Amino acid sequence: LLNPVHRLIDFWCVNGKTSLQPIKSVSAWDENDWQSAKIHLNPQLKTETVKQDLLLSIENQRYFIISQYITLTAMGNVEIESNMAACLLCLWEESKTLTELVDRWQKIQPLNLLTLKEITPEEAKKQMINILIKLENFLYILIEKTEKTIV
């Protein structure tokens, strides 16, 4: 039962005296939660084949269909625009913070396409959070909530 061919259940053992805080969905996170988050690419996507397909998608400026590599989490296609894929490319090397991804996004997409004005850091952060929530829902990225250490 605990080691079947297809694992169907997860369980956690904890000390009954310990009170656990309920886990919030990333879509309900506040500013502090995001500031202490570390974003990881799902290890199943960290293959040379996926990376080469991603690079080809970026080079040809076409959507990257990420759902073709992990198919169990989505009923249809999950696509990422080529410029956003270029922003997330750094996750193949190492995990990043939200701030690092927002800085990268502002370099890749410096202008608001509707107004042709520079994108503000707040706009960039909002856009990045939206894509991260979408990708986390399908488990293409994993977001670790870390505790800030006070020195």
ABEGO torsion letter per residue (X at the ends): XABBABBABBBBBBBAABBBBBBBBAAABBAAAAAABBBBBBAAABBAAAAAAAAAAAAAGBBBBAAAABAAABABBBBBBAAAAAAAAAAAABBBBAAAAAAAAAAABABBAAAGBBBBAAAAAAAAAAAAAAAAAAGABBBBBBBBBBX
